[in-house]
Amino acid sequence: MSSLEQPLGLDKLPSLSNIDRIYRFSSSACRPMGEDMGKGNCWIDGRSCSSSNSCADDFEEYDQETITWGRQMRNSSQRNSSQGRRQNPRNSYCNDNETGEHEYMLFKGIPRHVKIVEVGPRDGLQNEKTIVPTSVKVKLIRKLASSGLPVVEVTGFVSPKWVPQLADANDVMAAVKNLEGIRLPALTPNLKGFDAAIAAGAKEVAVFASASESFSRSNINCSIEESLVRYRAVTSAAKKLSIPVRGYVSCVVGCPIEGYISPPKVAYVAKELHNMGCFEISLGDTIGVATPGTVLPMLEAVMAVVPVEKLAVHFHDTYGQSLPNILLSLQMGISTVDSSVSGLGGCPYAKGASGNVATEDVVYMLNGLGVKTNVDMEKLLSAGEYISNYLGRPIGSKTALALRSSSKDSSKI
């Protein structure tokens, strides 16, 4: 293996916070303006473009201000411009060497800290055909907790007839409920599940609705409106006990039955969950068909009715688009990301849906962006190896595979 092919070790994770901010373009080049975000190579070689989509066309498109996010990025850039200096909006980031302000404008709006919600023990294992022993689940949860993850969804109080993998919810919750310094929510599809979760010691719960009418009927055997009635009962009961409730919206981009799901449908369900008292709404790409091009309008629609600080994203990696989708979400102000250790997951009611994005891959990307997660990568890798070895399958994280390969190569030197 050549030096160029060798993956970086844990001590060499690239981070924008420790990379020299070198002006990487030619002296005649421009750095991207807020409205240039996502324009590919348009700004790399200066303001002239050889493509049919000229920079002038790009400006004309964004001058119409049809995209809220574009306005937000542009306004943010203007607020951070040099004081007392009037800038031409068409070259405000060009030939800026004299200022010494060499910023990575593409990443400027990304949160400095991201909360990772680990869903492996519940969402990751629920689709496993072979029952995973309670002791294995508990050990996995303890390993994940020791890595510094702030939230681990541990189980679901659902019908064992439909999800037999979670039939031991009471035992799992009883074994981990006293872990300190970590939130341990449980999924509760109705008031019966909520009562069972509270009795078992749960201090936080989650409910899940769908933006797809067909998926709602196939998944929880009721319409969207009927599911919302159920969840109002849950949130009302939770409020009396001061129990936080998280809301999930599934099929936010596509449905295995209906196909494309329009953003207004997602916004409606998210708004209803928010209005009934859910402290956070996680937007789930259940079958992993989303791309940045479909995530952006969906998020814009939801952000118009739910505060961005109340939103989280939950991507499955069926088409390998999870990390790009997460990056876009961060750029739009999202600061909470769901993920699953070693990429565990899949939905029992969405045929063909592969696992969630791997927590290891998310943490690696965030480290590279200089974003804090407070997660110990080495301990996280240990948790992923543990459950993968038990399940008898390869690790589902490319980062984990690369880092372990790097460690093995180093030991041979």
N, C-alpha and C positions, 0 to 999 in steps of 0.2 A: 504494500500500500504506500503510495507516495505521500509526501507531507501535505500536499494539497487535498488529499482525500481523507486524511485522518480527522475524525470529529474532535471538537474541542472538549477538554476535560472540564470538570466542575469548577476548577480554579481559573478557567479562562473564558467563562461565559461572556460574550460581548454585551456591552451595555452602553447606551448613549450617555450615561452619566460619567463614564470613564474613558470614552473614546475622544481623542483630540478632535476638536471641531474644525477640521481642515476644510478650507474652501476648495471643494473637489472639482469645480468646473473651470472652464477657460476664463481668461480675463474679460472676455466679451459676453460671458454667459450671464443669464439672469437666474436668480433663485425663485422658486415658485411663490406666486401670490396666493392669497386665500382662495380666489376664484379659479386658480390653476390646479387645485388639488385634484388628483386623479386623471390628469391630462397626459399621462404617459411621458413620452420623450419630447413633448412640445416645448418644454421650458429648459431642457438640458443643454441645448446648443444655442441658447439665445432666443430672441423673439421671432426669428425667421423659422418657418417650418416648410418641409418639403412635401408634407402630406396634403391631401385635398382638403382636410379640415384645418383651415388656417387658424392662427392665433386670434386674428380679428374676429373670425366666426365664433371662437370660443368666448371672447369678451362680449360679443353681441348676445350670445345665448345667456350668459350669466348676468348681463346688465338688465335683462328682463326680470331678474329676481324671482324666478318661478320656483326655486328650491330654497326652502327655509334654511336648511343646513348650510348652503352656500352663503346665505346672508350672514348666518351666525359666524362662520369662519372668517368672512371678510371683515365683519365688524370687530371681531376679536383681534385680527391683524392690525386694523387701524388703531385700536385702543393701545396696542403695544408698540406702535411706531414711535420714533424718536420725538421727544417733546420739542415744541417750537419749530418744527421743520415741516413745511407744507410739502406733501408728496404728490406726485402725479400717480393716480391709481394704476396706470399702465406700466410704470417702471419703478414702483415703490420699493421693490426688493432687488433691483438691478444695481450693479456697480456699487455695492455697499461696503467695499473693503475698508473705507476710511472709518467706519463706525466700529469695526471690530466685533460686530454682532453677527456672528455666523451661527444661525439657528437652523435646526431641521424643521422647517415650517410645516411639513407634512404631519409631524408628530406633536405639534405645539399644543393642540387642544386635548391630548390624551391625559387622563387622570394620573396623578402621581402615585396613587395607591388603588389597587383593585382587589375587591373581595372575591375569593373563589368559593363557590358552593359545591362541595364534593357530593355527587349523587351516586357514586359507585355501589355502595352497599344496598341501596334500594333500586334505583333505576337501572343500575348496571347489572345486578344479579337477578332481577325479577323474571327475566326471559330465559334463564338457564333451565334446561330440561331436566338435568339431574339435581336433586335437592342438595343444596349446600348446607352442611351442618351448622347449627347455631354457634357452636364454638369457633368455627372458622370465620363466620361473619363478625363475631365479637372481636376476635383477634385482629381482623382487618380494620375494623372501626378504631380500635385502640392504636394501631399503627398509623392510621391516617391522622388521628388526633395528635399524636406525638410529633407529627411533621410540621405542625403549626397552622394547619388549615383551620379557619375560624368557624366553618359550618360543615357538618357532615350529615346528610339526610340518611337516617339509619334504617328505616323500614317503612312499611305501609300497613295500616289497619284496614285491609280490604278482604273481600270474600276469598277464603282459601280454595273454594271451588273453582274460581276463575283465575286466581294467581297463587297456586300452591306453594311457590317458592317463599312467599311471605307469611305462611301459616304460623311461623314461630315469632311473630311480631312482639307478643307479650314477653317472651323470654329474652329476645334481643334487647328490648327497651329496658327491661329490669336489670340486665347485665351492664349497661353503659350509662344509665341515666344520671349517675353521680360523677361522671367525668367532669373535671373543672376546666374553665377557660375555653369552652367550646359550646356552640349551639348544636342541638341534636334533634332537628325536626322529624316528624313522621307524617306520611301521607294519610289523609282521612277523606274518603269520598262522600261521606254523609254523616249525619248526626250520630248514628250508631257507631261508626268508626271513630268519630271524635270522642265519644264517651269512653270507648275502649282504650284509646290512646291516653287520655287523661288518667284513667284508672291505672294504667301501666306505668305512669310517671312521666309522660311526655310534657315538656314545657313549651313546645312550639309545634304547630301543625301546618299542613299545606293542603290546599284543595286544587283541583284541576278541572278546567273547562276546555272546550275545543272551539276553534273558530270555524270548524266544519260541521255542518248539521249531520251529515252522514257518518262522520267519524265519531261524533258524540253518541249517536245511537248504537253504533257497533262496539264502542269502547265501554260506555257506562250505561247503555240501554235506556237512554232518555234523550230528549231534545235539548238543545242549548238552553232554552228558556227554563225547562224543567230542572236542568242541572244548576242554573243560577238560583232558583228557588231553594234547592237543597243547601247551597253554599251560604245563602243568607241566614239560614237556620244555624249553620255551623259558626259563622262569624258572630252571630248574635250571642250564641252560647259561649264562645271564646271570649268575647268582650266582657262578659259578666265575671269571668275567671282571670281576666288580664292575660290571656294566652295570645301571643302573636300568631297571625295567620298569613301565610304566604300563598299567593295565587299563581297557578300555572295556566298558560294558554297554549294549547297544542295546535299543530298544523297551521302555523302562522304564515307560511308561504305556499305550502302544497299539501294535498291530502291524497292518500292512496286510493280513495274512492272518487272524490270529486275533481281531483287535479288542482289547478291553480286556485288559490284563495285570495280574494281581493283585500287590500289593506283596510278598507272601512269595516269589514267584518271582524278583523282582528282588533281594531280600535274599539269597536263596540263592546266586545267581551272584556277587553282589558279595562275599559272605563267602568263597566259594571262591577268587576272584581275590586277595583280601587274604591268605588263609591260605597261598597258594602263593608269596607274596612281592612282589606288586605294591605299590609304594610309594604309589600313588594310584589311586583308582577314579573314573572319569568316568562319570556316569549320563546316558545319552543319550536324549532324546525324538526318536527317529529320524524320525518322520513329523509332528512338530509339533502333536500333538493335545492336549498337556497344558495344564491350567489350574492356577492356585494350589490349587483344590479337589482336584485329583488328584495334584498334586506333593507336598502336605503328607503324606498317608498313606504315599506311596511313600518319602519321605525318612525318615519316622519308622521305618518297617520296616527300612530299610538302616542307619540310625544306631543301631539296637538291636544290630547285629552287627558294624559297622565304625566305628571312631572317626571323628567328624565331621571332624577335621583331615586325614583321609586321603581325603576325598571332594571331587569336583568335579561341576559340572553342565554339560550340553551340550544346549542347546535349539535346535531348528529353529523357524522363525517362520512356519509355514504359516498359522496362524490369528491371527497378530499377538499371541501371548501370551508371547513370550519374555521381555520385560522384566519384566512382572509376576511371572513364574515365577522369574526371577533374584532379584528383590527379596525374594520370600518365602524363597528359599534362603539369602540373606544373613541374613535375620532368624532363620533356624534355625541359623546358625553356619557355613555354607559360605563358604569364602574363596578358592576357585579357580573360575574361570568360563572355559569354552571359547567361542570366538567366531571369526568369519571376516570378514576385511576386505571391506567393501562387500557383506556378506551373501551371499558366494559359497557355493554348495553345493547339496546335494541328494543323495539316495542312489540309486545305479543299480539297487538291488534293492527300492526302496520307491517305487512309482509314485505321483506326485502330491505327494511331499514336496518342499517348497520349500527355499530356502537356510537356512543357519545364521543366527542372530542376528548383526547387523552389529557388528563390533568398535567402530566409531565410535560407535554408539548406546549400547553398553555403557559405554564410557569416559565419554561425556557424562553418562549417568545417575549413574555413580559419582562424577564430579566434582561433580554436584549434591548428592550425599549427603555430600560432604566426605571421601570414601574415596580414599586414595592408590593410584595404579596405576603411577606413574613413566613414563607414556606421553605422548609429545609429540603432541598432537592434530594439529598442523599437518603433521608428518611422516607421521602415520597417514593423514590425508586425502590426502596426495600419493601414498601407496602405493595407496589405493583408487581414485583417479583413474587412475593408471597402468594397473592391470589392467582396469578398466572400459573405458577407451579402447581397449586392445588387443582386448578381446573384442567391442567395438562395441556396447555396451549401456549404458543409464543406470546411474548409481551406485545401488547397492542399499541405501544408508544414508540414512535421513531426516535424520539429523544432518548428514551431509556435504552433502546437498542444501540444507538450511537455512543452514548456515554459508557455503557458497559463494554462495548467493543474497544473503545479507547483505553479503558482501564486494563483490559486483558493484553492489548498490544504493548502498553507501557510496562507491564509486569515481565514481558519477555526480553526487555532491553537490559 
